[in-house]
């Protein structure tokens, strides 16, 4: 009795058409029955394997409450699988739900939540070949004159310029000194800092652009990125300050994991630790590896010996750079002295479907065919007093929820 019009279209319209539409990054639109029917078996296979929508988190361990969870429920997956098994019938087109408003790459994702950004900055351009090696654009542009006094940032969003820049920008960063004014990856949304938390920027200096472009079988002569910044009102001072999303690198591994060496036809596991010398609130985490990356997990070892898995990505895919944003009431609140245990697994075998050549040794490098291992975390360091205050609020909230 399952039909596209009544049962499947609502799932696709809610979860898929943001990318699978003419102005999206999906390879084909999924806006109608005629769009979907030729790909029904492929869609069934992808959703059953939880490859689509792209949410690569292990659902059996670790924290599971995320603000940006786009994964399908077991029920929704079952509906799609059963519908395809039944021959993928269309049903009555009169029962189709209305299509949602379809975004395109010219709009800012955060604008619906926060309104227009306070300012937008554009990168220099770069010619990206249709086919070839990865390319990087590393240049600086002046920041003077954008703001006239120190201000606190509330949110940032970096993206490729519409239309083709959106497709060729794999990931990138733009920083003002040590302050990120945008970090981007395919599948990654903008960054909104937690409530009453901001990042202080000065009205001077240069923006440093570090952009990784990837060929798409189409020449892009003027690839460009843009970053949008939302500020707190002038004069506002938030209670908590942050430097935004930052690299968490294991202390017992050389910088950026640059001593990586993975043998041909092998699976390699690496573990490292990072000790927090201050209390911290973790709002998000984002694993970063390349084409041989398979898994990465972050585990907190508390000063009392207790262990907690903060998150485990067991289906890592280099072509997606998803940041997992915790819900506020479960975001890890970690005391001073907590050890973060970071475990990375690389798969340099023929079983890895995106491995370009399992016969090769793989070492550290910036290209997609090389490897890295680090974790980006949205982290706010706290004073002892701030940590105690937030801990008390968590305890009170837990007690109230238990009484309900």
FILODREN-450823 format. One record per residue (C-alpha): residue number from 1; x, y, z; residue in three letters. Coordinates in steps of 0.05 Angstrom, whole numbers, always signed. Layout:
! residues N
[node NUM; [X; Y; Z]; "ALA"]
...
END
This chain:
! residues 404
[node 1; [+0; +0; +0]; "UNK"]
[node 2; [+61; +46; +2]; "UNK"]
[node 3; [+63; +98; -54]; "UNK"]
[node 4; [+110; +153; -75]; "UNK"]
[node 5; [+57; +207; -70]; "UNK"]
[node 6; [+32; +192; +0]; "UNK"]
[node 7; [+91; +158; +35]; "UNK"]
[node 8; [+158; +169; +1]; "UNK"]
[node 9; [+154; +240; -26]; "UNK"]
[node 10; [+145; +269; +45]; "UNK"]
[node 11; [+209; +235; +67]; "UNK"]
[node 12; [+249; +259; +6]; "UNK"]
[node 13; [+220; +329; +9]; "UNK"]
[node 14; [+240; +337; +83]; "UNK"]
[node 15; [+308; +305; +80]; "UNK"]
[node 16; [+336; +302; +9]; "UNK"]
[node 17; [+314; +357; -38]; "UNK"]
[node 18; [+356; +411; -7]; "UNK"]
[node 19; [+415; +380; -44]; "UNK"]
[node 20; [+378; +338; -97]; "UNK"]
[node 21; [+351; +395; -138]; "UNK"]
[node 22; [+376; +435; -199]; "UNK"]
[node 23; [+412; +486; -156]; "UNK"]
[node 24; [+439; +436; -105]; "UNK"]
[node 25; [+502; +394; -100]; "UNK"]
[node 26; [+466; +327; -109]; "UNK"]
[node 27; [+481; +290; -175]; "UNK"]
[node 28; [+407; +287; -195]; "UNK"]
[node 29; [+342; +321; -174]; "UNK"]
[node 30; [+291; +282; -133]; "UNK"]
[node 31; [+232; +330; -139]; "UNK"]
[node 32; [+181; +286; -174]; "UNK"]
[node 33; [+163; +213; -186]; "UNK"]
[node 34; [+194; +217; -255]; "UNK"]
[node 35; [+258; +242; -223]; "UNK"]
[node 36; [+260; +188; -170]; "UNK"]
[node 37; [+235; +125; -206]; "UNK"]
[node 38; [+298; +112; -248]; "UNK"]
[node 39; [+340; +114; -185]; "UNK"]
[node 40; [+294; +75; -138]; "UNK"]
[node 41; [+340; +15; -129]; "UNK"]
[node 42; [+400; +60; -118]; "UNK"]
[node 43; [+362; +102; -68]; "UNK"]
[node 44; [+341; +39; -31]; "UNK"]
[node 45; [+413; +14; -28]; "UNK"]
[node 46; [+441; +81; -5]; "UNK"]
[node 47; [+390; +93; +51]; "UNK"]
[node 48; [+392; +20; +75]; "UNK"]
[node 49; [+468; +26; +83]; "UNK"]
[node 50; [+458; +95; +116]; "UNK"]
[node 51; [+503; +126; +64]; "UNK"]
[node 52; [+448; +176; +48]; "UNK"]
[node 53; [+430; +226; +75]; "UNK"]
[node 54; [+503; +237; +95]; "UNK"]
[node 55; [+506; +225; +170]; "UNK"]
[node 56; [+565; +180; +185]; "UNK"]
[node 57; [+559; +175; +260]; "UNK"]
[node 58; [+555; +108; +295]; "UNK"]
[node 59; [+485; +105; +324]; "UNK"]
[node 60; [+502; +50; +374]; "UNK"]
[node 61; [+551; +87; +419]; "UNK"]
[node 62; [+565; +156; +445]; "UNK"]
[node 63; [+523; +218; +449]; "UNK"]
[node 64; [+464; +216; +400]; "UNK"]
[node 65; [+429; +283; +408]; "UNK"]
[node 66; [+451; +333; +354]; "UNK"]
[node 67; [+422; +398; +329]; "UNK"]
[node 68; [+437; +382; +256]; "UNK"]
[node 69; [+420; +307; +253]; "UNK"]
[node 70; [+395; +295; +182]; "UNK"]
[node 71; [+395; +219; +186]; "UNK"]
[node 72; [+332; +179; +170]; "UNK"]
[node 73; [+297; +141; +224]; "UNK"]
[node 74; [+292; +65; +221]; "UNK"]
[node 75; [+218; +74; +204]; "UNK"]
[node 76; [+234; +120; +145]; "UNK"]
[node 77; [+287; +73; +119]; "UNK"]
[node 78; [+238; +15; +124]; "UNK"]
[node 79; [+186; +54; +85]; "UNK"]
[node 80; [+234; +67; +27]; "UNK"]
[node 81; [+260; -4; +26]; "UNK"]
[node 82; [+190; -34; +26]; "UNK"]
[node 83; [+165; +15; -27]; "UNK"]
[node 84; [+221; -5; -75]; "UNK"]
[node 85; [+211; -79; -60]; "UNK"]
[node 86; [+137; -70; -79]; "UNK"]
[node 87; [+156; -41; -147]; "UNK"]
[node 88; [+160; +33; -128]; "UNK"]
[node 89; [+87; +51; -146]; "UNK"]
[node 90; [+70; +124; -157]; "UNK"]
[node 91; [+1; +128; -126]; "UNK"]
[node 92; [-45; +187; -137]; "UNK"]
[node 93; [-6; +250; -156]; "UNK"]
[node 94; [-62; +292; -126]; "UNK"]
[node 95; [-37; +268; -57]; "UNK"]
[node 96; [+34; +296; -67]; "UNK"]
[node 97; [+55; +345; -12]; "UNK"]
[node 98; [+77; +414; -33]; "UNK"]
[node 99; [+151; +421; -48]; "UNK"]
[node 100; [+188; +460; +6]; "UNK"]
[node 101; [+223; +525; -11]; "UNK"]
[node 102; [+287; +503; -46]; "UNK"]
[node 103; [+351; +539; -26]; "UNK"]
[node 104; [+408; +551; -74]; "UNK"]
[node 105; [+481; +565; -63]; "UNK"]
[node 106; [+471; +640; -68]; "UNK"]
[node 107; [+437; +643; +0]; "UNK"]
[node 108; [+467; +638; +70]; "UNK"]
[node 109; [+441; +579; +110]; "UNK"]
[node 110; [+443; +618; +174]; "UNK"]
[node 111; [+403; +677; +147]; "UNK"]
[node 112; [+336; +644; +162]; "UNK"]
[node 113; [+357; +638; +235]; "UNK"]
[node 114; [+397; +703; +245]; "UNK"]
[node 115; [+376; +750; +189]; "UNK"]
[node 116; [+425; +781; +141]; "UNK"]
[node 117; [+499; +779; +161]; "UNK"]
[node 118; [+533; +841; +187]; "UNK"]
[node 119; [+587; +837; +135]; "UNK"]
[node 120; [+610; +791; +78]; "UNK"]
[node 121; [+682; +783; +54]; "UNK"]
[node 122; [+704; +753; -13]; "UNK"]
[node 123; [+767; +714; -27]; "UNK"]
[node 124; [+813; +724; -87]; "UNK"]
[node 125; [+796; +680; -146]; "UNK"]
[node 126; [+830; +618; -172]; "UNK"]
[node 127; [+824; +580; -238]; "UNK"]
[node 128; [+806; +507; -225]; "UNK"]
[node 129; [+820; +458; -281]; "UNK"]
[node 130; [+766; +410; -304]; "UNK"]
[node 131; [+810; +350; -287]; "UNK"]
[node 132; [+875; +347; -249]; "UNK"]
[node 133; [+904; +351; -179]; "UNK"]
[node 134; [+876; +384; -118]; "UNK"]
[node 135; [+889; +459; -117]; "UNK"]
[node 136; [+898; +507; -59]; "UNK"]
[node 137; [+889; +582; -55]; "UNK"]
[node 138; [+928; +612; +3]; "UNK"]
[node 139; [+927; +688; +2]; "UNK"]
[node 140; [+913; +747; +47]; "UNK"]
[node 141; [+865; +805; +40]; "UNK"]
[node 142; [+861; +868; +84]; "UNK"]
[node 143; [+809; +871; +139]; "UNK"]
[node 144; [+818; +945; +159]; "UNK"]
[node 145; [+755; +986; +151]; "UNK"]
[node 146; [+705; +929; +159]; "UNK"]
[node 147; [+691; +945; +232]; "UNK"]
[node 148; [+713; +1007; +271]; "UNK"]
[node 149; [+721; +977; +340]; "UNK"]
[node 150; [+731; +909; +374]; "UNK"]
[node 151; [+667; +868; +366]; "UNK"]
[node 152; [+642; +800; +389]; "UNK"]
[node 153; [+623; +750; +335]; "UNK"]
[node 154; [+560; +708; +343]; "UNK"]
[node 155; [+563; +664; +281]; "UNK"]
[node 156; [+603; +653; +216]; "UNK"]
[node 157; [+590; +617; +151]; "UNK"]
[node 158; [+640; +604; +95]; "UNK"]
[node 159; [+618; +578; +27]; "UNK"]
[node 160; [+638; +575; -46]; "UNK"]
[node 161; [+611; +629; -91]; "UNK"]
[node 162; [+548; +609; -129]; "UNK"]
[node 163; [+542; +572; -176]; "UNK"]
[node 164; [+606; +534; -192]; "UNK"]
[node 165; [+647; +556; -132]; "UNK"]
[node 166; [+598; +517; -88]; "UNK"]
[node 167; [+616; +453; -126]; "UNK"]
[node 168; [+692; +459; -129]; "UNK"]
[node 169; [+706; +482; -58]; "UNK"]
[node 170; [+719; +418; -18]; "UNK"]
[node 171; [+737; +453; +47]; "UNK"]
[node 172; [+770; +516; +71]; "UNK"]
[node 173; [+785; +565; +126]; "UNK"]
[node 174; [+789; +640; +133]; "UNK"]
[node 175; [+822; +669; +195]; "UNK"]
[node 176; [+835; +737; +225]; "UNK"]
[node 177; [+898; +725; +266]; "UNK"]
[node 178; [+879; +664; +308]; "UNK"]
[node 179; [+804; +677; +301]; "UNK"]
[node 180; [+766; +636; +249]; "UNK"]
[node 181; [+716; +678; +209]; "UNK"]
[node 182; [+692; +616; +172]; "UNK"]
[node 183; [+707; +542; +166]; "UNK"]
[node 184; [+676; +504; +109]; "UNK"]
[node 185; [+669; +432; +86]; "UNK"]
[node 186; [+621; +396; +40]; "UNK"]
[node 187; [+560; +381; +82]; "UNK"]
[node 188; [+582; +428; +138]; "UNK"]
[node 189; [+536; +484; +159]; "UNK"]
[node 190; [+556; +551; +188]; "UNK"]
[node 191; [+578; +558; +261]; "UNK"]
[node 192; [+533; +590; +313]; "UNK"]
[node 193; [+566; +597; +380]; "UNK"]
[node 194; [+529; +573; +442]; "UNK"]
[node 195; [+482; +620; +479]; "UNK"]
[node 196; [+518; +680; +511]; "UNK"]
[node 197; [+584; +659; +478]; "UNK"]
[node 198; [+623; +702; +429]; "UNK"]
[node 199; [+690; +709; +395]; "UNK"]
[node 200; [+726; +776; +401]; "UNK"]
[node 201; [+756; +805; +337]; "UNK"]
[node 202; [+797; +869; +327]; "UNK"]
[node 203; [+786; +920; +271]; "UNK"]
[node 204; [+855; +910; +241]; "UNK"]
[node 205; [+898; +857; +208]; "UNK"]
[node 206; [+890; +813; +147]; "UNK"]
[node 207; [+844; +756; +130]; "UNK"]
[node 208; [+882; +692; +113]; "UNK"]
[node 209; [+847; +648; +62]; "UNK"]
[node 210; [+864; +574; +59]; "UNK"]
[node 211; [+818; +541; +8]; "UNK"]
[node 212; [+822; +470; -20]; "UNK"]
[node 213; [+791; +463; -89]; "UNK"]
[node 214; [+774; +397; -123]; "UNK"]
[node 215; [+762; +387; -199]; "UNK"]
[node 216; [+692; +370; -221]; "UNK"]
[node 217; [+701; +353; -296]; "UNK"]
[node 218; [+684; +425; -313]; "UNK"]
[node 219; [+732; +484; -316]; "UNK"]
[node 220; [+718; +539; -265]; "UNK"]
[node 221; [+760; +600; -286]; "UNK"]
[node 222; [+743; +644; -227]; "UNK"]
[node 223; [+730; +600; -167]; "UNK"]
[node 224; [+718; +641; -105]; "UNK"]
[node 225; [+695; +635; -33]; "UNK"]
[node 226; [+655; +682; +11]; "UNK"]
[node 227; [+648; +687; +86]; "UNK"]
[node 228; [+591; +718; +125]; "UNK"]
[node 229; [+596; +742; +196]; "UNK"]
[node 230; [+541; +757; +246]; "UNK"]
[node 231; [+560; +803; +304]; "UNK"]
[node 232; [+530; +814; +373]; "UNK"]
[node 233; [+502; +884; +383]; "UNK"]
[node 234; [+553; +939; +393]; "UNK"]
[node 235; [+575; +943; +465]; "UNK"]
[node 236; [+551; +873; +483]; "UNK"]
[node 237; [+600; +830; +522]; "UNK"]
[node 238; [+581; +756; +526]; "UNK"]
[node 239; [+593; +717; +590]; "UNK"]
[node 240; [+635; +664; +554]; "UNK"]
[node 241; [+689; +675; +501]; "UNK"]
[node 242; [+713; +626; +449]; "UNK"]
[node 243; [+760; +620; +391]; "UNK"]
[node 244; [+710; +578; +354]; "UNK"]
[node 245; [+724; +512; +319]; "UNK"]
[node 246; [+796; +491; +334]; "UNK"]
[node 247; [+841; +433; +318]; "UNK"]
[node 248; [+848; +382; +373]; "UNK"]
[node 249; [+914; +346; +359]; "UNK"]
[node 250; [+940; +289; +401]; "UNK"]
[node 251; [+999; +314; +442]; "UNK"]
[node 252; [+1040; +251; +430]; "UNK"]
[node 253; [+1034; +256; +354]; "UNK"]
[node 254; [+1075; +306; +313]; "UNK"]
[node 255; [+1039; +368; +287]; "UNK"]
[node 256; [+978; +352; +245]; "UNK"]
[node 257; [+997; +278; +248]; "UNK"]
[node 258; [+1053; +290; +199]; "UNK"]
[node 259; [+1089; +225; +215]; "UNK"]
[node 260; [+1035; +182; +183]; "UNK"]
[node 261; [+1059; +122; +143]; "UNK"]
[node 262; [+1008; +71; +119]; "UNK"]
[node 263; [+1033; +8; +84]; "UNK"]
[node 264; [+1001; -18; +20]; "UNK"]
[node 265; [+941; -66; +29]; "UNK"]
[node 266; [+937; -51; +104]; "UNK"]
[node 267; [+891; -24; +157]; "UNK"]
[node 268; [+925; +22; +207]; "UNK"]
[node 269; [+901; +45; +275]; "UNK"]
[node 270; [+929; +105; +312]; "UNK"]
[node 271; [+912; +131; +381]; "UNK"]
[node 272; [+934; +194; +415]; "UNK"]
[node 273; [+915; +236; +475]; "UNK"]
[node 274; [+902; +310; +487]; "UNK"]
[node 275; [+898; +334; +559]; "UNK"]
[node 276; [+852; +393; +576]; "UNK"]
[node 277; [+890; +441; +621]; "UNK"]
[node 278; [+826; +481; +632]; "UNK"]
[node 279; [+753; +463; +638]; "UNK"]
[node 280; [+718; +464; +571]; "UNK"]
[node 281; [+649; +460; +537]; "UNK"]
[node 282; [+649; +422; +471]; "UNK"]
[node 283; [+594; +444; +424]; "UNK"]
[node 284; [+614; +404; +362]; "UNK"]
[node 285; [+665; +356; +333]; "UNK"]
[node 286; [+687; +343; +261]; "UNK"]
[node 287; [+736; +287; +243]; "UNK"]
[node 288; [+786; +301; +188]; "UNK"]
[node 289; [+821; +248; +147]; "UNK"]
[node 290; [+828; +237; +73]; "UNK"]
[node 291; [+810; +180; +24]; "UNK"]
[node 292; [+838; +124; +67]; "UNK"]
[node 293; [+801; +149; +129]; "UNK"]
[node 294; [+750; +99; +155]; "UNK"]
[node 295; [+736; +114; +228]; "UNK"]
[node 296; [+750; +165; +281]; "UNK"]
[node 297; [+726; +169; +353]; "UNK"]
[node 298; [+735; +216; +412]; "UNK"]
[node 299; [+731; +189; +482]; "UNK"]
[node 300; [+735; +230; +546]; "UNK"]
[node 301; [+773; +200; +605]; "UNK"]
[node 302; [+752; +240; +666]; "UNK"]
[node 303; [+799; +255; +724]; "UNK"]
[node 304; [+761; +203; +766]; "UNK"]
[node 305; [+775; +149; +714]; "UNK"]
[node 306; [+705; +148; +684]; "UNK"]
[node 307; [+703; +141; +608]; "UNK"]
[node 308; [+652; +169; +559]; "UNK"]
[node 309; [+650; +164; +483]; "UNK"]
[node 310; [+635; +234; +458]; "UNK"]
[node 311; [+625; +211; +387]; "UNK"]
[node 312; [+647; +158; +337]; "UNK"]
[node 313; [+644; +166; +262]; "UNK"]
[node 314; [+648; +95; +235]; "UNK"]
[node 315; [+630; +108; +162]; "UNK"]
[node 316; [+677; +166; +148]; "UNK"]
[node 317; [+674; +193; +77]; "UNK"]
[node 318; [+727; +243; +53]; "UNK"]
[node 319; [+678; +275; +5]; "UNK"]
[node 320; [+636; +300; +64]; "UNK"]
[node 321; [+662; +344; +119]; "UNK"]
[node 322; [+605; +343; +169]; "UNK"]
[node 323; [+609; +377; +237]; "UNK"]
[node 324; [+566; +344; +290]; "UNK"]
[node 325; [+534; +397; +334]; "UNK"]
[node 326; [+511; +372; +402]; "UNK"]
[node 327; [+445; +393; +431]; "UNK"]
[node 328; [+458; +444; +486]; "UNK"]
[node 329; [+439; +401; +546]; "UNK"]
[node 330; [+484; +343; +525]; "UNK"]
[node 331; [+544; +381; +499]; "UNK"]
[node 332; [+605; +352; +535]; "UNK"]
[node 333; [+623; +394; +597]; "UNK"]
[node 334; [+693; +371; +615]; "UNK"]
[node 335; [+732; +387; +678]; "UNK"]
[node 336; [+805; +407; +680]; "UNK"]
[node 337; [+850; +347; +670]; "UNK"]
[node 338; [+803; +309; +625]; "UNK"]
[node 339; [+841; +267; +574]; "UNK"]
[node 340; [+813; +264; +503]; "UNK"]
[node 341; [+831; +197; +471]; "UNK"]
[node 342; [+829; +203; +395]; "UNK"]
[node 343; [+827; +139; +355]; "UNK"]
[node 344; [+836; +139; +279]; "UNK"]
[node 345; [+830; +80; +231]; "UNK"]
[node 346; [+854; +83; +159]; "UNK"]
[node 347; [+837; +31; +107]; "UNK"]
[node 348; [+888; +26; +51]; "UNK"]
[node 349; [+859; -38; +21]; "UNK"]
[node 350; [+817; -54; -40]; "UNK"]
[node 351; [+757; -60; +7]; "UNK"]
[node 352; [+756; +16; +13]; "UNK"]
[node 353; [+711; +39; -44]; "UNK"]
[node 354; [+744; +107; -52]; "UNK"]
[node 355; [+816; +83; -45]; "UNK"]
[node 356; [+852; +109; -108]; "UNK"]
[node 357; [+907; +57; -105]; "UNK"]
[node 358; [+917; +6; -48]; "UNK"]
[node 359; [+986; -13; -76]; "UNK"]
[node 360; [+1016; +53; -52]; "UNK"]
[node 361; [+1048; +74; +13]; "UNK"]
[node 362; [+1009; +133; +41]; "UNK"]
[node 363; [+1041; +189; +80]; "UNK"]
[node 364; [+1020; +255; +109]; "UNK"]
[node 365; [+1002; +309; +60]; "UNK"]
[node 366; [+949; +360; +39]; "UNK"]
[node 367; [+926; +323; -24]; "UNK"]
[node 368; [+865; +278; -20]; "UNK"]
[node 369; [+909; +219; -38]; "UNK"]
[node 370; [+954; +233; +22]; "UNK"]
[node 371; [+930; +228; +94]; "UNK"]
[node 372; [+917; +269; +156]; "UNK"]
[node 373; [+888; +255; +225]; "UNK"]
[node 374; [+860; +309; +270]; "UNK"]
[node 375; [+793; +330; +299]; "UNK"]
[node 376; [+761; +398; +294]; "UNK"]
[node 377; [+722; +417; +357]; "UNK"]
[node 378; [+678; +475; +374]; "UNK"]
[node 379; [+708; +488; +442]; "UNK"]
[node 380; [+698; +542; +495]; "UNK"]
[node 381; [+748; +542; +551]; "UNK"]
[node 382; [+720; +560; +619]; "UNK"]
[node 383; [+743; +588; +685]; "UNK"]
[node 384; [+733; +543; +745]; "UNK"]
[node 385; [+676; +587; +768]; "UNK"]
[node 386; [+641; +582; +700]; "UNK"]
[node 387; [+650; +507; +699]; "UNK"]
[node 388; [+619; +500; +769]; "UNK"]
[node 389; [+560; +544; +748]; "UNK"]
[node 390; [+546; +504; +685]; "UNK"]
[node 391; [+554; +438; +722]; "UNK"]
[node 392; [+502; +461; +774]; "UNK"]
[node 393; [+454; +480; +719]; "UNK"]
[node 394; [+462; +412; +686]; "UNK"]
[node 395; [+449; +377; +752]; "UNK"]
[node 396; [+386; +418; +764]; "UNK"]
[node 397; [+361; +405; +694]; "UNK"]
[node 398; [+372; +330; +702]; "UNK"]
[node 399; [+334; +330; +767]; "UNK"]
[node 400; [+275; +368; +736]; "UNK"]
[node 401; [+272; +320; +677]; "UNK"]
[node 402; [+273; +260; +725]; "UNK"]
[node 403; [+214; +290; +764]; "UNK"]
[node 404; [+171; +296; +702]; "UNK"]
END
